[in-house]
Amino acid sequence: MMKGSPLSGRDSKNPNQTTINVTDGTLIPLKDEGSLLSAWNISFFGAVALLVILPLFSPDPYLRILSFVPDGLVATFSVTLISIFFALLIGLFAGLGRISQKLFINRIATVYVEVIRGIPLLVQLFYIYYALGPLLRLKGPPAAILAMSICYGAYMAEIFRAGMQAIPKGQMEAALALGMSRSMAMRKIIIPQTIRIILPPIGNEFIALLKDSSLVSILAVSDLLRRGREYASTSFRYFESYTIIALIYLVMTLFFSRLVGMMEERLRHRGKVH
């Protein structure tokens, strides 16, 4: 899993140098890509059309595959949503730790981020399921959720850290001058503004997590990919099964990428208005 910096823009050390943000999320459609032949429209509606046409013209096996995988789709979304929730909680506290003035807390948060980001998600899944699973009595979905929450929590921590550091320092100083404690200022002033800044990067991470959730199929979790593998292994229709699975993933990721793009545009518009 390869990630870029959580927030892009101008380099704080060199204002004339533009930083480039590269992530493993899907391409977020731009506002000016509104033509019918835009890349997003071709990809999304092409995938949807194939999901409709293939079962109509070839019910066996495509319609059977589509009727076989819905419960796997539910499992995929369940693991993704629960994991992103806990990853946000972990990321918030780890992000606060990363900017903490207390050396001990800062070091713990920094070590967590560096260690977790240095280990591939697949290795973490195996480690928690096979090494820690028997000790913690974790099986299937709980082990997958724990691994993905810990892994993505490290990336969320960097997003929160970058977002909080993007808030002008004068706001914290003004809050302290008004008699607020540092924790109260963070809770009532800094974090609410940070949430608005980091919403688009969090959306990107959600898309990446949705795709990476396919890895949990190796942990006996009946997600979308595993259901496709089960059908393929019993029918020997590997091409057809993985074609449908790939198209479903493509539709989901492109759909959420459009939502993230709309959210970015709305936030950008609000910033101009205010």
C-alpha positions as CSV (number, residue, x, y, z in Angstrom):
1,M,0.0,0.0,0.0
2,M,1.5,3.2,-1.1
3,K,0.5,6.5,0.2
4,G,1.4,10.1,-0.5
5,S,1.4,13.1,1.8
6,P,-2.1,13.7,3.3
7,L,-2.4,17.2,2.2
8,S,-1.0,18.9,-0.9
9,G,-0.3,22.5,-1.8
10,R,2.6,24.9,-1.2
11,D,5.7,23.7,0.7
12,S,5.8,25.6,4.0
13,K,9.6,25.9,3.9
14,N,9.6,27.0,0.3
15,P,6.4,28.9,-0.7
16,N,7.5,28.9,-4.3
17,Q,7.7,25.2,-4.5
18,T,4.5,23.2,-5.1
19,T,4.2,19.8,-3.5
20,I,2.5,16.9,-5.3
21,N,0.0,14.6,-3.5
22,V,-0.1,11.1,-4.9
23,T,-2.3,8.5,-3.2
24,D,-3.6,5.1,-4.2
25,G,-7.2,6.4,-4.3
26,T,-9.1,6.6,-7.5
27,L,-8.9,9.7,-9.7
28,I,-11.1,12.4,-8.3
29,P,-13.1,14.0,-11.2
30,L,-12.4,17.7,-11.8
31,K,-15.2,20.3,-12.1
32,D,-14.3,20.9,-15.8
33,E,-14.7,17.2,-16.6
34,G,-18.4,17.6,-17.1
35,S,-18.6,16.5,-20.7
36,L,-20.4,13.2,-21.6
37,L,-17.1,11.8,-22.8
38,S,-15.1,12.6,-19.7
39,A,-12.9,9.8,-18.4
40,W,-15.1,9.4,-15.3
41,N,-18.3,9.1,-17.3
42,I,-16.8,6.6,-19.7
43,S,-15.4,4.5,-16.8
44,F,-18.4,4.6,-14.5
45,F,-21.3,4.3,-17.0
46,G,-19.3,1.8,-19.0
47,A,-18.9,-0.4,-15.9
48,V,-22.6,0.0,-15.0
49,A,-23.6,-0.9,-18.6
50,L,-21.5,-4.0,-18.5
51,L,-23.1,-5.1,-15.2
52,V,-26.5,-4.7,-16.8
53,I,-25.7,-6.1,-20.3
54,L,-23.7,-9.2,-19.4
55,P,-26.5,-10.8,-17.2
56,L,-29.1,-9.9,-19.8
57,F,-27.3,-11.6,-22.7
58,S,-25.6,-14.3,-20.7
59,P,-27.6,-15.1,-17.6
60,D,-25.5,-18.2,-17.0
61,P,-23.1,-17.5,-15.4
62,Y,-23.2,-13.7,-15.0
63,L,-26.7,-13.5,-13.4
64,R,-25.9,-16.3,-11.1
65,I,-22.7,-14.6,-10.0
66,L,-24.6,-11.4,-9.3
67,S,-27.1,-13.3,-7.2
68,F,-24.3,-15.1,-5.4
69,V,-22.3,-12.0,-4.2
70,P,-24.7,-9.6,-2.4
71,D,-23.9,-10.9,1.1
72,G,-20.2,-10.4,0.3
73,L,-21.0,-6.8,-0.7
74,V,-22.7,-6.3,2.7
75,A,-19.6,-7.8,4.5
76,T,-17.3,-5.5,2.5
77,F,-19.2,-2.4,3.4
78,S,-19.5,-3.5,7.1
79,V,-15.8,-4.1,7.4
80,T,-15.0,-0.8,5.6
81,L,-17.3,1.4,7.6
82,I,-16.4,0.0,11.0
83,S,-12.7,0.1,10.2
84,I,-12.8,3.7,9.0
85,F,-14.7,4.7,12.2
86,F,-12.1,3.3,14.5
87,A,-9.3,4.5,12.2
88,L,-10.6,8.0,12.6
89,L,-10.6,7.7,16.4
90,I,-7.1,6.3,16.4
91,G,-6.0,8.9,13.9
92,L,-7.4,11.8,16.0
93,F,-5.6,10.8,19.2
94,A,-2.4,9.8,17.4
95,G,-2.5,13.1,15.5
96,L,-2.9,15.0,18.7
97,G,0.0,13.1,20.1
98,R,2.1,14.0,17.1
99,I,1.8,17.7,17.8
100,S,1.8,17.3,21.6
101,Q,4.4,19.4,23.5
102,K,4.9,16.5,25.9
103,L,7.9,14.5,24.6
104,F,6.7,11.2,25.9
105,I,3.3,11.3,24.2
106,N,4.9,12.7,21.0
107,R,7.4,9.9,20.8
108,I,4.7,7.2,21.4
109,A,2.5,8.6,18.7
110,T,5.4,9.1,16.3
111,V,6.7,5.6,16.8
112,Y,3.2,4.2,16.2
113,V,2.9,6.1,12.9
114,E,6.4,5.2,11.7
115,V,6.1,1.5,12.6
116,I,2.6,0.9,11.2
117,R,3.3,2.9,8.0
118,G,6.4,0.8,7.5
119,I,4.6,-2.5,7.5
120,P,2.4,-3.5,4.6
121,L,-1.3,-4.0,5.4
122,L,-1.2,-7.6,4.2
123,V,1.5,-8.4,6.7
124,Q,-0.4,-6.7,9.5
125,L,-3.5,-8.8,8.6
126,F,-1.5,-12.0,8.8
127,Y,0.2,-11.0,12.0
128,I,-3.0,-10.0,13.9
129,Y,-5.0,-13.0,12.6
130,Y,-2.4,-15.8,12.9
131,A,0.0,-14.4,15.5
132,L,-2.2,-12.4,17.9
133,G,-5.5,-14.0,16.9
134,P,-5.2,-17.0,19.2
135,L,-4.0,-14.8,22.1
136,L,-6.7,-12.2,21.7
137,R,-9.3,-14.8,20.6
138,L,-10.0,-12.8,17.4
139,K,-11.3,-14.6,14.3
140,G,-12.5,-13.4,10.9
141,P,-14.1,-9.9,10.8
142,P,-12.9,-8.7,14.2
143,A,-9.3,-9.5,13.3
144,A,-9.7,-7.8,9.9
145,I,-11.3,-4.7,11.4
146,L,-8.6,-4.5,14.1
147,A,-5.8,-4.7,11.5
148,M,-7.3,-2.2,9.1
149,S,-8.2,0.2,11.9
150,I,-4.6,0.2,13.2
151,C,-3.1,0.4,9.8
152,Y,-5.3,3.3,8.5
153,G,-5.2,5.0,11.9
154,A,-1.5,5.7,11.2
155,Y,-2.4,7.4,7.9
156,M,-5.3,9.3,9.5
157,A,-2.9,10.5,12.2
158,E,-0.8,12.2,9.6
159,I,-3.9,13.7,8.0
160,F,-5.1,15.1,11.4
161,R,-1.6,16.4,12.2
162,A,-1.3,18.2,8.8
163,G,-4.8,19.6,9.2
164,M,-4.2,20.9,12.7
165,Q,-0.9,22.4,11.7
166,A,-2.6,24.2,8.8
167,I,-4.6,26.2,11.3
168,P,-2.9,29.6,11.9
169,K,-1.0,29.6,15.3
170,G,-2.6,32.9,16.1
171,Q,-5.9,31.2,16.8
172,M,-4.5,29.1,19.5
173,E,-2.7,32.1,21.0
174,A,-5.9,34.1,20.9
175,A,-7.8,31.3,22.6
176,L,-5.1,31.1,25.4
177,A,-5.2,34.8,25.8
178,L,-9.0,34.6,26.4
179,G,-8.4,32.3,29.3
180,M,-9.1,28.9,27.5
181,S,-6.9,26.0,28.4
182,R,-5.0,24.4,25.5
183,S,-7.2,21.3,25.6
184,M,-10.4,23.4,25.4
185,A,-9.0,25.5,22.6
186,M,-8.2,22.3,20.6
187,R,-11.6,20.9,21.3
188,K,-13.7,24.0,20.5
189,I,-11.6,26.0,18.0
190,I,-8.8,24.0,16.3
191,I,-10.4,20.5,15.8
192,P,-13.7,21.8,14.3
193,Q,-11.7,23.8,11.7
194,T,-9.4,20.9,11.1
195,I,-12.3,18.6,10.3
196,R,-13.4,20.9,7.5
197,I,-9.9,20.9,6.0
198,I,-9.3,17.2,6.2
199,L,-12.7,15.9,4.9
200,P,-11.4,15.5,1.3
201,P,-8.3,13.5,2.3
202,I,-10.4,11.4,4.6
203,G,-12.7,10.7,1.6
204,N,-9.7,9.6,-0.3
205,E,-8.6,7.3,2.5
206,F,-12.1,5.8,2.6
207,I,-11.9,4.9,-1.1
208,A,-8.5,3.3,-0.5
209,L,-9.8,1.4,2.5
210,L,-12.7,0.1,0.5
211,K,-10.4,-1.3,-2.1
212,D,-7.9,-2.7,0.5
213,S,-10.9,-4.4,2.2
214,S,-10.5,-7.1,-0.5
215,L,-7.4,-8.3,1.4
216,V,-9.6,-9.5,4.2
217,S,-10.8,-12.4,2.0
218,I,-7.6,-14.3,3.0
219,L,-8.9,-14.2,6.7
220,A,-12.0,-16.3,6.1
221,V,-14.1,-13.2,5.8
222,S,-16.9,-13.7,3.3
223,D,-16.4,-10.3,1.6
224,L,-17.1,-9.5,-2.1
225,L,-13.9,-11.0,-3.4
226,R,-14.1,-14.2,-1.3
227,R,-17.7,-14.8,-2.6
228,G,-16.4,-14.4,-6.1
229,R,-13.6,-16.8,-5.4
230,E,-16.0,-19.3,-3.9
231,Y,-18.2,-19.2,-7.0
232,A,-15.2,-19.5,-9.3
233,S,-13.8,-22.5,-7.4
234,T,-17.1,-24.4,-7.7
235,S,-18.0,-23.5,-11.2
236,F,-14.5,-23.0,-12.7
237,R,-15.8,-19.8,-14.3
238,Y,-12.8,-17.7,-13.2
239,F,-12.9,-15.2,-16.0
240,E,-16.6,-14.4,-15.6
241,S,-16.5,-14.3,-11.7
242,Y,-13.5,-12.0,-11.5
243,T,-14.9,-9.8,-14.3
244,I,-18.1,-9.2,-12.3
245,I,-16.1,-8.6,-9.0
246,A,-13.8,-6.1,-10.7
247,L,-16.7,-4.2,-12.3
248,I,-18.5,-4.0,-8.9
249,Y,-15.4,-2.6,-7.2
250,L,-14.9,-0.2,-10.1
251,V,-18.5,1.1,-9.8
252,M,-18.2,1.6,-6.0
253,T,-14.8,3.4,-6.1
254,L,-15.8,5.6,-9.0
255,F,-19.1,6.5,-7.3
256,F,-17.4,7.5,-4.0
257,S,-14.7,9.4,-5.9
258,R,-17.5,11.5,-7.4
259,L,-18.9,12.2,-4.0
260,V,-15.5,13.2,-2.7
261,G,-15.0,15.5,-5.7
262,M,-18.4,17.1,-5.0
263,M,-17.5,17.5,-1.4
264,E,-14.2,19.2,-2.3
265,E,-15.9,21.6,-4.6
266,R,-18.6,22.5,-2.0
267,L,-15.9,23.2,0.6
268,R,-13.9,25.2,-1.9
269,H,-17.0,27.2,-2.7
270,R,-17.8,27.9,0.9
271,G,-14.3,29.1,1.5
272,K,-14.6,31.6,-1.3
273,V,-18.0,32.8,0.0
274,H,-16.8,33.3,3.6
